[in-house]
Amino acid sequence: MQDNNKVDSDYFKNQPDITEHMRSVLLGWLIDVHLKYKLQPQTLFISIHIMDTYLSRVAILRNQVLLVGIVAIWFASKY
């Protein structure tokens, strides 16, 4: 049985246009947004999981990185 919620730990090998550094910058931005809007701690963890799951399955362009983060935190805040 395959676990659909499992994130590939080495998903950057399938990302031709983004790097691990770009992910770390995005995580810093997500933390800043999380603190600014005083969101629940679970929201941050869920948004990181959503972001990593999406990035492990879909190759994106460099100019779409922030959009992935915005959508992830928005979805997580609705959870």
N, C-alpha and C positions, 0 to 999 in steps of 0.2 A: 504494500500500500504506500502510495506516494504522499508525502506531506506537502500540501499546497502552500502552507504558510512559512515554509523554510526558506531562508534567504541564502543564496550562494555567497560564501565568504570571499570569493575571489571574482566578484562580478565585474571588476574593472577591465578584465581581459576582453570582455565583450563590449566595452564602451570605447569606441575609437576616438571620441572627441573630448571626453572629460577625464580628469585625473583624481587621485585620492586627495590631493591638496584642495581641489575645488569642492569636494565633499566636506572637508574640514572647515572651509570658509562658510559653506552653507549651514553646517551645524552651528557655527558661531552665530550666524544671523538668526537661525531658529531659536537659539537660546535667548538672544536679545529680544526678539519679538515675544517669546514666552514670558520673560520677566517684565517687559513693558506693559503688557496687557493683563498681567497677574493671572495667568491661566493655571489650571490644575496641573500638578506634576505628571499625572497620567497622560495629559495632552501632549507633552513634550515627547514622552516615550512612544506613544502611539504614532505621532507624526514622524519620528525617526524610523520606526518600523515600516510605515507606509512608504516613505521615501526610499528606503533600502530595498524593499520588495519591488517597487516599481523599477528602480534602476537595475536590479538584477534580472529583470525580464525584458526591458525595453531599452534599446540604444537611443540616446538623445543627443542633440547638438549642444554645443557650448552655451548658446544663447537661451537655452531652455532650462538651465539648471535652477535658476531662481523661481521660475514658474512651477517646477516640480515641488520645491520647498513650500511655496505659497499654497498650492493645492493640498499638500500633505498636512500642513498645520490647520488649514480650513476644514478638511475632512475630519481630522482628529478632534477639532473643537466641537464638531457636531455629534461626535460619538457619545 
